[in-house]
């Protein structure tokens, strides 16, 4: 079945195209593509189910190159298989500005790239999310429509990163048996032999996490094939630790760290050609080998056709729903349900923490949007992320909509990326805002890729009280607002919380909610115009007279601003309040609206229980800022607000001092 | 030897003091102290070598409560042992503002708290650094002076966090056999049973990482004692997985997640008293039990006294050096050596990447400061962190000054905290700046605790070129500057790099260097006044005429600013340049200096290949910013600078447009 004489030259085509592209770019990583070429050749010729003619076929197997630095492996492979976004010109433009073939695989640059990789460990953890998504969609749509596998090629670095632990223990726990990780075990890291820093037993480690695991020779297609066949039968996720030689084929550089991240150089590239018996010019591939790859690219067209028939035969309504979810459109019921909820909250005017308000909103969201999948990193009761509609998914049982992620913030965030990328699901997950630091690399990837993921981050300031400085976010709002493409929303009351969720669900990219532990009153006046948060900031308290002061605040501090303004107005100091639930949306608002909201009051004050960074854009560098300048403290939250001077009294004092009255 | 009748009531004293303090605070975590009381009682009565009369005795064993939420365990224990910073009043003020007994243990609040814990996983990983430090100091000073152990009490959450993987694999690799982690395996997490999210085999996991590991009954002092005795003989680090009952002693709440993070309530507290036969008032401890604890507190005074004799007997010079290092003072040779290096660089005027300049500087630093310990997360050749003086430490061999941390940025950062806390060492470690995200929780703890750790972060902008958006920091400078207490330094040339290192070494807190991959010219004029970076910003190019424009820039963009200013001056538009190597130091500079540097030129321009956030403090919200607004791209770096318009041309154009000339 496995024809070595056929596979070896096919693998060499990947090797040499990769070498040639790295030479042309004068930069890149030839070592991994050369080392792992036999693995992916066997995988794609005999096992994986993808159709290059339709790279987005919903039921395709997913392939994640977690070791993103080996991007030329992916590009060469896809080129040879016939993916149309990977032409020979694309290969020749490797690592050039505006090319589809970036230094690391970038999601969205070309169809076939399932996720952005490069930051190590992310691919493995994202793939866990893809594998979860597949099972959830399978539970919904059945084997006929959703039934595929997720393959990962990972490097030493991927498995040394902490996130890999979170990912593999979650995958093992859930028995994601359709997830197969192939470890390109080449024994070489950048500093030298991996043994400089690692002496663990990877097979035992994965077994301890509930995986099937074995070691094979990564240059022997027979062993690779047999291991992949065993993986297909496993009731657990599978690790295949494949011993390879980095830079395989290079006579003088193979098996050394020198071949990891630098071009071979023309002499060594020529020597490699000779050693592999590759008798053609750079970027050329002998016709027989091209043909073999083209045939490999056609292998699943029949399976795809049969899937298409089953898809066409679906109940029309069910199919329309499937299409809607894959497209990422929200159901028609969503907008009216949110409008009704908003009306209701405006009338009810609850006093509640925004984390609790978020739970209220999620009750509505989850009842009309069947594709949401909630979860928390072991803070379900604190993050208020679980609603009555949601039963948890459990090991091997995926007919549920809630995930107990465990204390794995980073793994959760990456898994949510994977779910969002996989299609048909909208994941949200909770932790404390201070622990956004633990999942920041994955949040950045959400933003870079534009995945619709909602981070529900509660306990968003010193307002959490006694848990103290380690748990009190101070710099996190600024640090998160710094991430391009992430909507950071800090609603002031239940109404704004509903608005924030509406925005997040509609946004084709990631959002992050910063929610309070402590209770807040409803501030929006009954009958307030609809979703005022959409433009990021709005006047929540206006004055008839031209204002002498404008107070800008977010979240829990809007209450303080409103109290201060009310009292200042009573002192004949006309004062307005602007609620700023989302800096990013306000920055994107049109200039006239921005100018009108910012206004020209002589005194501008920002109030946020966090650091000033970023606020000057609203209040100017001469504005007054009422907030934090350092870390918090452990104590009851009201005492902390007093202690740090984040109060209406202090605000009034500052405004009066500035105005001299 | 192990006297159950004695130990059980001693453990109950910890339980009840913890219950009482949580009741008084109406907030806190009673479950862990109640569950783990037997473990720490056996540990402190029979094994650990500390002296409450001198909590900072350099050769004490270290005890890290990684599960920081169980802080009352530590406070009760230290109170009972006789640590003077833990009075009964301190216990009664648990979780109150300005108390020493914060919600989570805060380093610096009281002697005896070895490190700040609460963010899960950090304690374990910090302890790995302490254990490394102990071995390095032992290699230097011998068994007579440095020879102690590091004990950790960890929870489920600590071991689920990804950082635990990095920490334990590093510890296993290095064979840190004096590190003992006791896992409080209570089977309960916040969401419910740990089995909701975890089904791994912890013993097998640790064995796979090269540890000795076993399971015991955490309520049986005989088993605890025997396991600790075995650990003392191990040639590997040891995990003791101790099965416990969370909230042990509470008749109705034990073994449930309800006892994890909330007070028992007065009725259940009373029921617990009764169940444990604890016949005294809240905060009271029967005299016999107090005495038993006091005696336990005296157990190591003889050992301490003997150590003191050995210490007094040390060679005077060696002892003075030991004292200096423990105090954290730099050697007298440091300042002159740095001054000489600076002079040399001013004359030589090298054109080199600041990462390479950093290596040059480290050659000087490491030759005069014997306590530096360098390392990199597998990017040694890229971070330029290793100098000729440094041989690596290897498994079981600690006579070295360099650590190959592996691809473990988070574990590295936490280990560096542990080394700095342990005393006598100044750790620095490298990775790419974009991967600061991977170690952010530990960087935050460096800043919160004020540990002298130097983060060497290279490849600090789109200037790294082809590796593309995942590797190009854009928001990281802002996000790091947001962390209170961290010095972020981005030197513009080799001279500023030397200045930055001088500042970092003298600073009693963490510093982070953002260094280029690409070459930069020396910009400082020969004969420039000494260490101009100390105040964070200074005029690097002045004009005779009153300036119409001031260009502020950092790092690699200072070159662009100087070119633009030179050309603008040639166009009769007087333009100054301010180099801003460190925002934090400039913010701390006196107001007059700040005002003089900022000046009052009508046009202010900030230039940094990163986002604008934070810059308004220098250039005002109406200033011009030449930088990034989103993610980078893959391509040669000069093409990227052109593409994103971070050039002298663009700067000149913007200034002229603003001035209308």
Interface residues (C-beta under 8 A of the other chain):
Chain A: X25 X27 X28 X68 X95 X96 X97 X98 X99 X102 X103 X104 X106 X116 X117 X118 X119 X120 X156 X157 X160 X161 X162 X163 X164 X165 X166 X169 X170 X172 X173 X189 X190 X191 X192 X194 X196 X197 X198 X199 X200 X201 X202 X204 X205 X207 X208 X209 X210 X376 X378 X379 X380 X381 X382 X392 X395 X404 X405 X406 X407 X408 X409 X410 X411 X434 X435 X437 X438 X440 X441 X444 X445 X448 X465 X466 X467 X468 X469 X470 X471 X474 X475 X478 X479 X481 X482 X483 X484 X485 X611 X613 X614 X616 X617 X620 X621 X629 X630 X631 X633 X634 X635 X636 X639 X640 X643
Chain B: X25 X27 X28 X68 X95 X96 X97 X98 X99 X102 X103 X104 X106 X116 X117 X118 X119 X120 X156 X157 X160 X161 X162 X163 X164 X165 X166 X169 X170 X172 X173 X189 X190 X191 X192 X194 X196 X197 X198 X199 X200 X201 X202 X204 X205 X207 X208 X209 X210 X376 X378 X379 X380 X381 X382 X392 X395 X404 X405 X406 X407 X408 X409 X410 X411 X434 X435 X437 X438 X440 X441 X444 X445 X448 X465 X466 X467 X468 X469 X470 X471 X474 X475 X478 X479 X481 X482 X483 X484 X485 X611 X613 X614 X616 X617 X620 X621 X629 X630 X631 X633 X634 X635 X636 X639 X640 X643
